[in-house]
Amino acid sequence: MDTLTRIKELAATQFGGTPDAIDENAPVTELGIDSLGFLEFMFELEDKFGFPIPQEAVQNVKTLRELATAIDGLRVANTDTSSSPAA
């Protein structure tokens, strides 16, 4: 399952609706997600993906698609860091 699909499923669970009905290109505020809700959502995503998501990495995110892109970038960075040989 790709990152965007996982995010949409969690958004549907937390904020209501179905994953297919969520517009991943709509601003999160149009999805009924306020700043506190987004913060709680980020904690849930950290649990779901298994790594920390720094606020700096998502502070300019406006849509769920942008969020998925940011998380994919963090996942690659975490993989690269964890697979690097120790110096």
Distance bins in CASP14 RR format, pairs under 12 A and 6 or more apart:
PFRMAT RR
TARGET T0000
AUTHOR 0000-0000-0000
RMODE 2
METHOD distances of the structure
MODEL  1
1 7 0 0 0 0 0 1 0 0 0 0 0
1 8 0 0 0 0 0 1 0 0 0 0 0
1 9 0 0 0 0 1 0 0 0 0 0 0
1 10 0 0 0 0 0 1 0 0 0 0 0
1 19 0 0 0 0 0 1 0 0 0 0 0
1 48 0 0 0 0 0 1 0 0 0 0 0
1 49 0 0 0 0 0 1 0 0 0 0 0
1 68 0 0 0 0 0 1 0 0 0 0 0
2 8 0 0 0 0 1 0 0 0 0 0 0
2 9 0 0 0 0 0 1 0 0 0 0 0
2 19 0 0 0 0 0 1 0 0 0 0 0
2 24 0 0 0 0 0 1 0 0 0 0 0
2 65 0 0 0 0 0 1 0 0 0 0 0
2 68 1 0 0 1 0 0 0 0 0 0 0
2 69 0 0 0 0 0 1 0 0 0 0 0
2 71 0 0 0 0 0 1 0 0 0 0 0
2 72 0 0 0 0 1 0 0 0 0 0 0
2 75 0 0 0 0 0 1 0 0 0 0 0
3 9 0 0 0 0 0 1 0 0 0 0 0
3 10 0 0 0 0 0 1 0 0 0 0 0
3 24 0 0 0 0 0 1 0 0 0 0 0
3 45 0 0 0 0 1 0 0 0 0 0 0
3 48 0 0 0 0 1 0 0 0 0 0 0
3 49 1 0 0 1 0 0 0 0 0 0 0
3 53 0 0 0 0 0 1 0 0 0 0 0
3 64 0 0 0 0 1 0 0 0 0 0 0
3 65 0 0 0 0 1 0 0 0 0 0 0
3 66 0 0 0 0 0 1 0 0 0 0 0
3 67 0 0 0 0 1 0 0 0 0 0 0
3 68 1 0 1 0 0 0 0 0 0 0 0
3 69 0 0 0 0 1 0 0 0 0 0 0
3 70 0 0 0 0 1 0 0 0 0 0 0
3 71 1 0 1 0 0 0 0 0 0 0 0
3 72 1 0 1 0 0 0 0 0 0 0 0
3 73 0 0 0 0 1 0 0 0 0 0 0
3 74 0 0 0 0 0 1 0 0 0 0 0
3 75 1 0 0 1 0 0 0 0 0 0 0
3 76 0 0 0 0 0 1 0 0 0 0 0
4 10 0 0 0 0 0 1 0 0 0 0 0
4 11 0 0 0 0 0 1 0 0 0 0 0
4 19 0 0 0 0 1 0 0 0 0 0 0
4 22 0 0 0 0 1 0 0 0 0 0 0
4 23 0 0 0 0 0 1 0 0 0 0 0
4 24 1 0 1 0 0 0 0 0 0 0 0
4 25 0 0 0 0 0 1 0 0 0 0 0
4 45 0 0 0 0 0 1 0 0 0 0 0
4 63 0 0 0 0 0 1 0 0 0 0 0
4 64 1 0 0 1 0 0 0 0 0 0 0
4 65 1 0 0 1 0 0 0 0 0 0 0
4 66 0 0 0 0 0 1 0 0 0 0 0
4 67 0 0 0 0 1 0 0 0 0 0 0
4 68 1 0 1 0 0 0 0 0 0 0 0
4 69 0 0 0 0 1 0 0 0 0 0 0
4 70 0 0 0 0 0 1 0 0 0 0 0
4 71 0 0 0 0 1 0 0 0 0 0 0
4 72 0 0 0 0 1 0 0 0 0 0 0
5 11 0 0 0 0 0 1 0 0 0 0 0
5 12 0 0 0 0 0 1 0 0 0 0 0
5 19 1 0 0 1 0 0 0 0 0 0 0
5 20 0 0 0 0 0 1 0 0 0 0 0
5 22 0 0 0 0 0 1 0 0 0 0 0
5 24 0 0 0 0 1 0 0 0 0 0 0
5 48 0 0 0 0 0 1 0 0 0 0 0
5 64 0 0 0 0 0 1 0 0 0 0 0
5 65 0 0 0 0 0 1 0 0 0 0 0
5 68 0 0 0 0 1 0 0 0 0 0 0
6 12 0 0 0 0 0 1 0 0 0 0 0
6 13 0 0 0 0 0 1 0 0 0 0 0
6 19 0 0 0 0 1 0 0 0 0 0 0
6 24 0 0 0 0 0 1 0 0 0 0 0
6 44 0 0 0 0 0 1 0 0 0 0 0
6 45 0 0 0 0 1 0 0 0 0 0 0
6 47 0 0 0 0 0 1 0 0 0 0 0
6 48 1 0 0 1 0 0 0 0 0 0 0
6 49 1 0 0 1 0 0 0 0 0 0 0
6 50 0 0 0 0 0 1 0 0 0 0 0
6 64 0 0 0 0 0 1 0 0 0 0 0
6 67 0 0 0 0 0 1 0 0 0 0 0
6 68 0 0 0 0 1 0 0 0 0 0 0
6 71 0 0 0 0 1 0 0 0 0 0 0
6 72 0 0 0 0 0 1 0 0 0 0 0
6 75 0 0 0 0 0 1 0 0 0 0 0
7 13 0 0 0 0 0 1 0 0 0 0 0
7 14 0 0 0 0 0 1 0 0 0 0 0
7 15 0 0 0 0 0 1 0 0 0 0 0
7 19 0 0 0 0 1 0 0 0 0 0 0
7 22 0 0 0 0 1 0 0 0 0 0 0
7 24 1 0 0 1 0 0 0 0 0 0 0
7 28 0 0 0 0 0 1 0 0 0 0 0
7 31 0 0 0 0 0 1 0 0 0 0 0
7 33 0 0 0 0 0 1 0 0 0 0 0
7 38 0 0 0 0 0 1 0 0 0 0 0
7 41 0 0 0 0 1 0 0 0 0 0 0
7 42 0 0 0 0 0 1 0 0 0 0 0
7 44 0 0 0 0 1 0 0 0 0 0 0
7 45 1 0 0 1 0 0 0 0 0 0 0
7 48 0 0 0 0 1 0 0 0 0 0 0
7 49 0 0 0 0 1 0 0 0 0 0 0
7 53 0 0 0 0 0 1 0 0 0 0 0
7 58 0 0 0 0 0 1 0 0 0 0 0
7 61 0 0 0 0 0 1 0 0 0 0 0
7 63 0 0 0 0 0 1 0 0 0 0 0
7 64 1 0 1 0 0 0 0 0 0 0 0
7 65 0 0 0 0 1 0 0 0 0 0 0
7 66 0 0 0 0 0 1 0 0 0 0 0
7 67 1 0 1 0 0 0 0 0 0 0 0
7 68 1 0 1 0 0 0 0 0 0 0 0
7 69 0 0 0 0 0 1 0 0 0 0 0
7 70 0 0 0 0 0 1 0 0 0 0 0
7 71 1 0 0 1 0 0 0 0 0 0 0
7 72 0 0 0 0 0 1 0 0 0 0 0
8 14 0 0 0 0 0 1 0 0 0 0 0
8 15 0 0 0 0 0 1 0 0 0 0 0
8 16 0 0 0 0 0 1 0 0 0 0 0
8 17 0 0 0 0 0 1 0 0 0 0 0
8 18 0 0 0 0 1 0 0 0 0 0 0
8 19 1 0 1 0 0 0 0 0 0 0 0
8 20 0 0 0 0 1 0 0 0 0 0 0
8 21 0 0 0 0 1 0 0 0 0 0 0
8 22 1 0 1 0 0 0 0 0 0 0 0
8 23 0 0 0 0 1 0 0 0 0 0 0
8 24 1 0 0 1 0 0 0 0 0 0 0
8 25 0 0 0 0 0 1 0 0 0 0 0
8 26 0 0 0 0 0 1 0 0 0 0 0
8 28 0 0 0 0 0 1 0 0 0 0 0
8 31 0 0 0 0 0 1 0 0 0 0 0
8 41 0 0 0 0 0 1 0 0 0 0 0
8 45 0 0 0 0 0 1 0 0 0 0 0
8 48 0 0 0 0 0 1 0 0 0 0 0
8 63 0 0 0 0 0 1 0 0 0 0 0
8 64 1 0 0 1 0 0 0 0 0 0 0
8 65 0 0 0 0 1 0 0 0 0 0 0
8 67 0 0 0 0 0 1 0 0 0 0 0
8 68 0 0 0 0 1 0 0 0 0 0 0
9 15 0 0 0 0 0 1 0 0 0 0 0
9 16 0 0 0 0 0 1 0 0 0 0 0
9 17 0 0 0 0 0 1 0 0 0 0 0
9 18 0 0 0 0 1 0 0 0 0 0 0
9 19 1 0 1 0 0 0 0 0 0 0 0
9 20 0 0 0 0 0 1 0 0 0 0 0
9 21 0 0 0 0 0 1 0 0 0 0 0
9 22 0 0 0 0 1 0 0 0 0 0 0
9 24 0 0 0 0 0 1 0 0 0 0 0
9 44 0 0 0 0 0 1 0 0 0 0 0
9 45 0 0 0 0 0 1 0 0 0 0 0
9 48 0 0 0 0 1 0 0 0 0 0 0
9 64 0 0 0 0 0 1 0 0 0 0 0
9 68 0 0 0 0 0 1 0 0 0 0 0
10 16 0 0 0 0 0 1 0 0 0 0 0
10 17 0 0 0 0 0 1 0 0 0 0 0
10 19 0 0 0 0 1 0 0 0 0 0 0
10 22 0 0 0 0 0 1 0 0 0 0 0
10 33 0 0 0 0 0 1 0 0 0 0 0
10 40 0 0 0 0 0 1 0 0 0 0 0
10 41 1 0 0 1 0 0 0 0 0 0 0
10 42 0 0 0 0 0 1 0 0 0 0 0
10 43 0 0 0 0 0 1 0 0 0 0 0
10 44 1 0 1 0 0 0 0 0 0 0 0
10 45 1 0 0 1 0 0 0 0 0 0 0
10 46 0 0 0 0 0 1 0 0 0 0 0
10 47 0 0 0 0 1 0 0 0 0 0 0
10 48 1 0 0 1 0 0 0 0 0 0 0
10 49 0 0 0 0 0 1 0 0 0 0 0
10 64 0 0 0 0 1 0 0 0 0 0 0
10 67 0 0 0 0 0 1 0 0 0 0 0
10 68 0 0 0 0 0 1 0 0 0 0 0
10 71 0 0 0 0 0 1 0 0 0 0 0
11 17 0 0 0 0 1 0 0 0 0 0 0
11 18 0 0 0 0 0 1 0 0 0 0 0
11 19 1 0 0 1 0 0 0 0 0 0 0
11 20 0 0 0 0 0 1 0 0 0 0 0
11 21 0 0 0 0 0 1 0 0 0 0 0
11 22 1 0 1 0 0 0 0 0 0 0 0
11 23 0 0 0 0 0 1 0 0 0 0 0
11 24 0 0 0 0 1 0 0 0 0 0 0
11 26 0 0 0 0 0 1 0 0 0 0 0
11 28 0 0 0 0 1 0 0 0 0 0 0
11 31 1 0 0 1 0 0 0 0 0 0 0
11 32 0 0 0 0 1 0 0 0 0 0 0
11 33 1 0 0 1 0 0 0 0 0 0 0
11 37 0 0 0 0 0 1 0 0 0 0 0
11 38 0 0 0 0 0 1 0 0 0 0 0
11 40 0 0 0 0 0 1 0 0 0 0 0
11 41 1 0 0 1 0 0 0 0 0 0 0
11 42 0 0 0 0 0 1 0 0 0 0 0
11 44 0 0 0 0 1 0 0 0 0 0 0
11 45 0 0 0 0 1 0 0 0 0 0 0
11 48 0 0 0 0 0 1 0 0 0 0 0
11 63 0 0 0 0 0 1 0 0 0 0 0
11 64 1 0 0 1 0 0 0 0 0 0 0
11 65 0 0 0 0 0 1 0 0 0 0 0
11 67 0 0 0 0 1 0 0 0 0 0 0
11 68 0 0 0 0 0 1 0 0 0 0 0
12 18 1 0 1 0 0 0 0 0 0 0 0
12 19 1 0 1 0 0 0 0 0 0 0 0
12 20 0 0 0 0 1 0 0 0 0 0 0
12 21 1 0 0 1 0 0 0 0 0 0 0
12 22 1 0 0 1 0 0 0 0 0 0 0
12 23 0 0 0 0 0 1 0 0 0 0 0
12 24 0 0 0 0 0 1 0 0 0 0 0
12 31 0 0 0 0 1 0 0 0 0 0 0
12 33 0 0 0 0 0 1 0 0 0 0 0
12 41 0 0 0 0 0 1 0 0 0 0 0
12 64 0 0 0 0 0 1 0 0 0 0 0
13 19 0 0 0 0 1 0 0 0 0 0 0
13 22 0 0 0 0 0 1 0 0 0 0 0
13 41 0 0 0 0 0 1 0 0 0 0 0
13 44 0 0 0 0 1 0 0 0 0 0 0
13 45 0 0 0 0 0 1 0 0 0 0 0
13 48 0 0 0 0 0 1 0 0 0 0 0
14 22 0 0 0 0 0 1 0 0 0 0 0
14 28 0 0 0 0 0 1 0 0 0 0 0
14 31 0 0 0 0 0 1 0 0 0 0 0
14 32 0 0 0 0 0 1 0 0 0 0 0
14 33 0 0 0 0 1 0 0 0 0 0 0
14 37 0 0 0 0 1 0 0 0 0 0 0
14 38 0 0 0 0 0 1 0 0 0 0 0
14 39 0 0 0 0 0 1 0 0 0 0 0
14 40 1 0 0 1 0 0 0 0 0 0 0
14 41 1 0 0 1 0 0 0 0 0 0 0
14 42 0 0 0 0 0 1 0 0 0 0 0
14 43 0 0 0 0 0 1 0 0 0 0 0
14 44 1 0 0 1 0 0 0 0 0 0 0
14 45 0 0 0 0 0 1 0 0 0 0 0
14 48 0 0 0 0 0 1 0 0 0 0 0
14 64 0 0 0 0 0 1 0 0 0 0 0
15 21 0 0 0 0 0 1 0 0 0 0 0
15 22 0 0 0 0 1 0 0 0 0 0 0
15 28 0 0 0 0 1 0 0 0 0 0 0
15 29 0 0 0 0 0 1 0 0 0 0 0
15 30 0 0 0 0 0 1 0 0 0 0 0
15 31 1 0 0 1 0 0 0 0 0 0 0
15 32 1 0 0 1 0 0 0 0 0 0 0
15 33 1 0 0 1 0 0 0 0 0 0 0
15 34 0 0 0 0 0 1 0 0 0 0 0
15 37 0 0 0 0 1 0 0 0 0 0 0
15 38 0 0 0 0 0 1 0 0 0 0 0
15 40 0 0 0 0 0 1 0 0 0 0 0
15 41 0 0 0 0 1 0 0 0 0 0 0
15 44 0 0 0 0 0 1 0 0 0 0 0
15 64 0 0 0 0 0 1 0 0 0 0 0
16 22 0 0 0 0 1 0 0 0 0 0 0
16 31 0 0 0 0 1 0 0 0 0 0 0
16 32 0 0 0 0 1 0 0 0 0 0 0
16 33 0 0 0 0 0 1 0 0 0 0 0
17 23 0 0 0 0 0 1 0 0 0 0 0
17 31 0 0 0 0 1 0 0 0 0 0 0
17 32 0 0 0 0 0 1 0 0 0 0 0
19 31 0 0 0 0 0 1 0 0 0 0 0
19 64 0 0 0 0 0 1 0 0 0 0 0
21 31 0 0 0 0 0 1 0 0 0 0 0
22 28 0 0 0 0 0 1 0 0 0 0 0
22 30 0 0 0 0 0 1 0 0 0 0 0
22 31 1 0 0 1 0 0 0 0 0 0 0
22 32 0 0 0 0 0 1 0 0 0 0 0
22 33 0 0 0 0 0 1 0 0 0 0 0
22 63 0 0 0 0 0 1 0 0 0 0 0
22 64 1 0 0 1 0 0 0 0 0 0 0
22 65 0 0 0 0 0 1 0 0 0 0 0
22 67 0 0 0 0 0 1 0 0 0 0 0
22 68 0 0 0 0 0 1 0 0 0 0 0
23 30 1 0 0 1 0 0 0 0 0 0 0
23 31 1 0 0 1 0 0 0 0 0 0 0
23 32 0 0 0 0 0 1 0 0 0 0 0
23 63 0 0 0 0 1 0 0 0 0 0 0
23 64 0 0 0 0 1 0 0 0 0 0 0
23 65 0 0 0 0 1 0 0 0 0 0 0
24 30 0 0 0 0 0 1 0 0 0 0 0
24 31 0 0 0 0 1 0 0 0 0 0 0
24 61 0 0 0 0 0 1 0 0 0 0 0
24 62 0 0 0 0 0 1 0 0 0 0 0
24 63 1 0 0 1 0 0 0 0 0 0 0
24 64 1 0 1 0 0 0 0 0 0 0 0
24 65 1 0 1 0 0 0 0 0 0 0 0
24 66 0 0 0 0 1 0 0 0 0 0 0
24 67 0 0 0 0 1 0 0 0 0 0 0
24 68 1 0 0 1 0 0 0 0 0 0 0
24 69 0 0 0 0 0 1 0 0 0 0 0
25 31 0 0 0 0 0 1 0 0 0 0 0
25 62 0 0 0 0 1 0 0 0 0 0 0
25 63 1 0 1 0 0 0 0 0 0 0 0
25 64 1 0 0 1 0 0 0 0 0 0 0
25 65 1 0 1 0 0 0 0 0 0 0 0
25 66 0 0 0 0 1 0 0 0 0 0 0
25 67 0 0 0 0 0 1 0 0 0 0 0
25 68 0 0 0 0 0 1 0 0 0 0 0
25 69 0 0 0 0 0 1 0 0 0 0 0
26 32 0 0 0 0 1 0 0 0 0 0 0
26 33 0 0 0 0 0 1 0 0 0 0 0
26 62 0 0 0 0 1 0 0 0 0 0 0
26 63 1 0 0 1 0 0 0 0 0 0 0
26 64 1 0 0 1 0 0 0 0 0 0 0
26 65 0 0 0 0 1 0 0 0 0 0 0
26 66 0 0 0 0 0 1 0 0 0 0 0
26 67 0 0 0 0 0 1 0 0 0 0 0
27 33 0 0 0 0 1 0 0 0 0 0 0
27 34 0 0 0 0 0 1 0 0 0 0 0
27 38 0 0 0 0 0 1 0 0 0 0 0
27 61 0 0 0 0 1 0 0 0 0 0 0
27 62 1 0 1 0 0 0 0 0 0 0 0
27 63 1 0 0 1 0 0 0 0 0 0 0
27 64 0 0 0 0 1 0 0 0 0 0 0
27 65 0 0 0 0 0 1 0 0 0 0 0
27 66 0 0 0 0 1 0 0 0 0 0 0
27 67 0 0 0 0 0 1 0 0 0 0 0
28 34 0 0 0 0 1 0 0 0 0 0 0
28 35 0 0 0 0 1 0 0 0 0 0 0
28 37 0 0 0 0 1 0 0 0 0 0 0
28 38 1 0 0 1 0 0 0 0 0 0 0
28 39 0 0 0 0 0 1 0 0 0 0 0
28 41 0 0 0 0 1 0 0 0 0 0 0
28 42 0 0 0 0 0 1 0 0 0 0 0
28 58 0 0 0 0 0 1 0 0 0 0 0
28 60 0 0 0 0 0 1 0 0 0 0 0
28 61 1 0 0 1 0 0 0 0 0 0 0
28 62 1 0 0 1 0 0 0 0 0 0 0
28 63 1 0 0 1 0 0 0 0 0 0 0
28 64 1 0 0 1 0 0 0 0 0 0 0
28 65 0 0 0 0 0 1 0 0 0 0 0
28 66 0 0 0 0 1 0 0 0 0 0 0
28 67 1 0 0 1 0 0 0 0 0 0 0
29 35 0 0 0 0 1 0 0 0 0 0 0
29 37 0 0 0 0 0 1 0 0 0 0 0
29 38 0 0 0 0 1 0 0 0 0 0 0
29 61 0 0 0 0 0 1 0 0 0 0 0
29 62 0 0 0 0 1 0 0 0 0 0 0
29 63 0 0 0 0 0 1 0 0 0 0 0
29 64 0 0 0 0 0 1 0 0 0 0 0
30 62 0 0 0 0 1 0 0 0 0 0 0
30 63 0 0 0 0 1 0 0 0 0 0 0
30 64 0 0 0 0 0 1 0 0 0 0 0
31 37 0 0 0 0 0 1 0 0 0 0 0
31 38 0 0 0 0 1 0 0 0 0 0 0
31 41 0 0 0 0 0 1 0 0 0 0 0
31 62 0 0 0 0 0 1 0 0 0 0 0
31 63 0 0 0 0 1 0 0 0 0 0 0
31 64 1 0 0 1 0 0 0 0 0 0 0
31 65 0 0 0 0 0 1 0 0 0 0 0
31 67 0 0 0 0 0 1 0 0 0 0 0
32 38 0 0 0 0 1 0 0 0 0 0 0
32 41 0 0 0 0 0 1 0 0 0 0 0
32 64 0 0 0 0 0 1 0 0 0 0 0
33 39 0 0 0 0 1 0 0 0 0 0 0
33 40 0 0 0 0 1 0 0 0 0 0 0
33 41 1 0 0 1 0 0 0 0 0 0 0
33 42 0 0 0 0 0 1 0 0 0 0 0
33 44 0 0 0 0 0 1 0 0 0 0 0
33 61 0 0 0 0 0 1 0 0 0 0 0
33 62 0 0 0 0 0 1 0 0 0 0 0
33 63 0 0 0 0 0 1 0 0 0 0 0
33 64 0 0 0 0 1 0 0 0 0 0 0
33 67 0 0 0 0 0 1 0 0 0 0 0
34 40 0 0 0 0 1 0 0 0 0 0 0
34 41 0 0 0 0 0 1 0 0 0 0 0
35 41 0 0 0 0 0 1 0 0 0 0 0
35 42 0 0 0 0 0 1 0 0 0 0 0
35 55 0 0 0 0 0 1 0 0 0 0 0
35 58 0 0 0 0 0 1 0 0 0 0 0
35 59 0 0 0 0 0 1 0 0 0 0 0
35 61 0 0 0 0 0 1 0 0 0 0 0
36 42 0 0 0 0 0 1 0 0 0 0 0
36 43 0 0 0 0 0 1 0 0 0 0 0
37 43 0 0 0 0 1 0 0 0 0 0 0
37 44 0 0 0 0 1 0 0 0 0 0 0
37 45 0 0 0 0 0 1 0 0 0 0 0
38 44 0 0 0 0 0 1 0 0 0 0 0
38 45 0 0 0 0 0 1 0 0 0 0 0
38 53 0 0 0 0 0 1 0 0 0 0 0
38 55 0 0 0 0 0 1 0 0 0 0 0
38 58 0 0 0 0 1 0 0 0 0 0 0
38 59 0 0 0 0 0 1 0 0 0 0 0
38 61 0 0 0 0 1 0 0 0 0 0 0
38 62 0 0 0 0 0 1 0 0 0 0 0
38 63 0 0 0 0 0 1 0 0 0 0 0
38 64 0 0 0 0 0 1 0 0 0 0 0
38 67 0 0 0 0 1 0 0 0 0 0 0
39 45 0 0 0 0 0 1 0 0 0 0 0
39 46 0 0 0 0 0 1 0 0 0 0 0
39 53 0 0 0 0 0 1 0 0 0 0 0
39 55 0 0 0 0 1 0 0 0 0 0 0
39 58 0 0 0 0 0 1 0 0 0 0 0
39 59 0 0 0 0 0 1 0 0 0 0 0
40 46 0 0 0 0 0 1 0 0 0 0 0
40 47 0 0 0 0 0 1 0 0 0 0 0
41 47 0 0 0 0 0 1 0 0 0 0 0
41 48 0 0 0 0 0 1 0 0 0 0 0
41 53 0 0 0 0 0 1 0 0 0 0 0
41 58 0 0 0 0 0 1 0 0 0 0 0
41 61 0 0 0 0 0 1 0 0 0 0 0
41 64 0 0 0 0 1 0 0 0 0 0 0
41 67 0 0 0 0 1 0 0 0 0 0 0
41 71 0 0 0 0 0 1 0 0 0 0 0
42 48 0 0 0 0 0 1 0 0 0 0 0
42 49 0 0 0 0 0 1 0 0 0 0 0
42 51 0 0 0 0 0 1 0 0 0 0 0
42 52 0 0 0 0 1 0 0 0 0 0 0
42 53 1 0 1 0 0 0 0 0 0 0 0
42 54 0 0 0 0 1 0 0 0 0 0 0
42 55 1 0 0 1 0 0 0 0 0 0 0
42 57 0 0 0 0 1 0 0 0 0 0 0
42 58 1 0 0 1 0 0 0 0 0 0 0
42 59 0 0 0 0 0 1 0 0 0 0 0
42 61 0 0 0 0 1 0 0 0 0 0 0
42 67 0 0 0 0 1 0 0 0 0 0 0
42 70 0 0 0 0 0 1 0 0 0 0 0
42 71 0 0 0 0 1 0 0 0 0 0 0
42 74 0 0 0 0 0 1 0 0 0 0 0
43 49 0 0 0 0 0 1 0 0 0 0 0
43 50 0 0 0 0 0 1 0 0 0 0 0
43 52 0 0 0 0 0 1 0 0 0 0 0
43 53 0 0 0 0 1 0 0 0 0 0 0
43 55 0 0 0 0 0 1 0 0 0 0 0
44 50 0 0 0 0 0 1 0 0 0 0 0
44 53 0 0 0 0 0 1 0 0 0 0 0
45 51 0 0 0 0 1 0 0 0 0 0 0
45 52 0 0 0 0 0 1 0 0 0 0 0
45 53 1 0 0 1 0 0 0 0 0 0 0
45 57 0 0 0 0 0 1 0 0 0 0 0
45 58 0 0 0 0 1 0 0 0 0 0 0
45 61 0 0 0 0 0 1 0 0 0 0 0
45 64 0 0 0 0 0 1 0 0 0 0 0
45 67 1 0 0 1 0 0 0 0 0 0 0
45 68 0 0 0 0 1 0 0 0 0 0 0
45 70 0 0 0 0 0 1 0 0 0 0 0
45 71 1 0 0 1 0 0 0 0 0 0 0
45 74 0 0 0 0 0 1 0 0 0 0 0
45 75 0 0 0 0 0 1 0 0 0 0 0
46 52 1 0 1 0 0 0 0 0 0 0 0
46 53 1 0 1 0 0 0 0 0 0 0 0
46 54 0 0 0 0 1 0 0 0 0 0 0
46 55 0 0 0 0 0 1 0 0 0 0 0
46 57 0 0 0 0 0 1 0 0 0 0 0
46 58 0 0 0 0 0 1 0 0 0 0 0
46 71 0 0 0 0 1 0 0 0 0 0 0
46 74 0 0 0 0 0 1 0 0 0 0 0
46 75 0 0 0 0 0 1 0 0 0 0 0
46 78 0 0 0 0 0 1 0 0 0 0 0
47 53 0 0 0 0 0 1 0 0 0 0 0
48 71 0 0 0 0 1 0 0 0 0 0 0
48 75 0 0 0 0 0 1 0 0 0 0 0
49 67 0 0 0 0 0 1 0 0 0 0 0
49 68 0 0 0 0 0 1 0 0 0 0 0
49 70 0 0 0 0 0 1 0 0 0 0 0
49 71 1 0 0 1 0 0 0 0 0 0 0
49 72 0 0 0 0 1 0 0 0 0 0 0
49 73 0 0 0 0 0 1 0 0 0 0 0
49 74 0 0 0 0 1 0 0 0 0 0 0
49 75 1 0 0 1 0 0 0 0 0 0 0
49 78 0 0 0 0 1 0 0 0 0 0 0
49 79 0 0 0 0 0 1 0 0 0 0 0
50 71 0 0 0 0 0 1 0 0 0 0 0
50 74 0 0 0 0 0 1 0 0 0 0 0
50 75 0 0 0 0 1 0 0 0 0 0 0
50 78 0 0 0 0 1 0 0 0 0 0 0
50 82 0 0 0 0 0 1 0 0 0 0 0
51 57 0 0 0 0 0 1 0 0 0 0 0
51 71 0 0 0 0 1 0 0 0 0 0 0
51 72 0 0 0 0 0 1 0 0 0 0 0
51 73 0 0 0 0 0 1 0 0 0 0 0
51 74 1 0 0 1 0 0 0 0 0 0 0
51 75 1 0 0 1 0 0 0 0 0 0 0
51 76 0 0 0 0 0 1 0 0 0 0 0
51 77 0 0 0 0 1 0 0 0 0 0 0
51 78 1 0 1 0 0 0 0 0 0 0 0
51 79 0 0 0 0 1 0 0 0 0 0 0
51 81 0 0 0 0 0 1 0 0 0 0 0
51 82 0 0 0 0 1 0 0 0 0 0 0
52 58 0 0 0 0 0 1 0 0 0 0 0
52 71 0 0 0 0 0 1 0 0 0 0 0
52 74 0 0 0 0 1 0 0 0 0 0 0
52 75 0 0 0 0 0 1 0 0 0 0 0
52 77 0 0 0 0 0 1 0 0 0 0 0
52 78 0 0 0 0 1 0 0 0 0 0 0
53 59 0 0 0 0 0 1 0 0 0 0 0
53 61 0 0 0 0 0 1 0 0 0 0 0
53 67 0 0 0 0 1 0 0 0 0 0 0
53 68 0 0 0 0 0 1 0 0 0 0 0
53 70 1 0 0 1 0 0 0 0 0 0 0
53 71 1 0 0 1 0 0 0 0 0 0 0
53 72 0 0 0 0 0 1 0 0 0 0 0
53 73 0 0 0 0 0 1 0 0 0 0 0
53 74 1 0 0 1 0 0 0 0 0 0 0
53 75 0 0 0 0 1 0 0 0 0 0 0
53 77 0 0 0 0 0 1 0 0 0 0 0
53 78 0 0 0 0 0 1 0 0 0 0 0
54 61 0 0 0 0 0 1 0 0 0 0 0
54 70 0 0 0 0 1 0 0 0 0 0 0
54 71 0 0 0 0 0 1 0 0 0 0 0
54 73 0 0 0 0 0 1 0 0 0 0 0
54 74 1 0 0 1 0 0 0 0 0 0 0
54 77 0 0 0 0 0 1 0 0 0 0 0
54 78 0 0 0 0 0 1 0 0 0 0 0
55 61 0 0 0 0 0 1 0 0 0 0 0
55 70 0 0 0 0 0 1 0 0 0 0 0
55 74 0 0 0 0 0 1 0 0 0 0 0
56 70 0 0 0 0 0 1 0 0 0 0 0
56 74 0 0 0 0 0 1 0 0 0 0 0
57 66 0 0 0 0 0 1 0 0 0 0 0
57 67 0 0 0 0 1 0 0 0 0 0 0
57 69 0 0 0 0 0 1 0 0 0 0 0
57 70 1 0 1 0 0 0 0 0 0 0 0
57 71 0 0 0 0 1 0 0 0 0 0 0
57 72 0 0 0 0 0 1 0 0 0 0 0
57 73 0 0 0 0 1 0 0 0 0 0 0
57 74 1 0 1 0 0 0 0 0 0 0 0
57 75 0 0 0 0 0 1 0 0 0 0 0
57 77 0 0 0 0 1 0 0 0 0 0 0
57 78 0 0 0 0 0 1 0 0 0 0 0
58 64 0 0 0 0 0 1 0 0 0 0 0
58 66 0 0 0 0 1 0 0 0 0 0 0
58 67 1 0 0 1 0 0 0 0 0 0 0
58 68 0 0 0 0 0 1 0 0 0 0 0
58 69 0 0 0 0 0 1 0 0 0 0 0
58 70 1 0 1 0 0 0 0 0 0 0 0
58 71 0 0 0 0 1 0 0 0 0 0 0
58 73 0 0 0 0 0 1 0 0 0 0 0
58 74 0 0 0 0 1 0 0 0 0 0 0
59 66 0 0 0 0 0 1 0 0 0 0 0
59 67 0 0 0 0 0 1 0 0 0 0 0
59 70 0 0 0 0 1 0 0 0 0 0 0
60 66 1 0 0 1 0 0 0 0 0 0 0
60 67 0 0 0 0 0 1 0 0 0 0 0
60 69 0 0 0 0 0 1 0 0 0 0 0
60 70 0 0 0 0 1 0 0 0 0 0 0
61 67 1 0 1 0 0 0 0 0 0 0 0
61 68 0 0 0 0 1 0 0 0 0 0 0
61 69 0 0 0 0 1 0 0 0 0 0 0
61 70 1 0 1 0 0 0 0 0 0 0 0
61 71 0 0 0 0 1 0 0 0 0 0 0
61 74 0 0 0 0 0 1 0 0 0 0 0
62 69 0 0 0 0 0 1 0 0 0 0 0
62 70 0 0 0 0 0 1 0 0 0 0 0
63 69 0 0 0 0 1 0 0 0 0 0 0
63 70 0 0 0 0 0 1 0 0 0 0 0
64 70 0 0 0 0 0 1 0 0 0 0 0
64 71 0 0 0 0 0 1 0 0 0 0 0
65 71 0 0 0 0 0 1 0 0 0 0 0
65 72 0 0 0 0 0 1 0 0 0 0 0
66 72 0 0 0 0 0 1 0 0 0 0 0
66 73 0 0 0 0 0 1 0 0 0 0 0
67 73 0 0 0 0 0 1 0 0 0 0 0
67 74 0 0 0 0 0 1 0 0 0 0 0
68 74 0 0 0 0 0 1 0 0 0 0 0
68 75 0 0 0 0 0 1 0 0 0 0 0
69 75 0 0 0 0 0 1 0 0 0 0 0
69 76 0 0 0 0 0 1 0 0 0 0 0
70 76 0 0 0 0 0 1 0 0 0 0 0
70 77 0 0 0 0 0 1 0 0 0 0 0
71 77 0 0 0 0 0 1 0 0 0 0 0
71 78 0 0 0 0 0 1 0 0 0 0 0
72 78 0 0 0 0 0 1 0 0 0 0 0
72 79 0 0 0 0 0 1 0 0 0 0 0
73 79 0 0 0 0 1 0 0 0 0 0 0
73 80 0 0 0 0 1 0 0 0 0 0 0
73 81 0 0 0 0 0 1 0 0 0 0 0
74 80 0 0 0 0 0 1 0 0 0 0 0
74 81 0 0 0 0 0 1 0 0 0 0 0
75 81 0 0 0 0 0 1 0 0 0 0 0
75 82 0 0 0 0 0 1 0 0 0 0 0
76 82 0 0 0 0 0 1 0 0 0 0 0
76 83 0 0 0 0 0 1 0 0 0 0 0
77 83 0 0 0 0 0 1 0 0 0 0 0
77 84 0 0 0 0 0 1 0 0 0 0 0
78 84 0 0 0 0 0 1 0 0 0 0 0
END
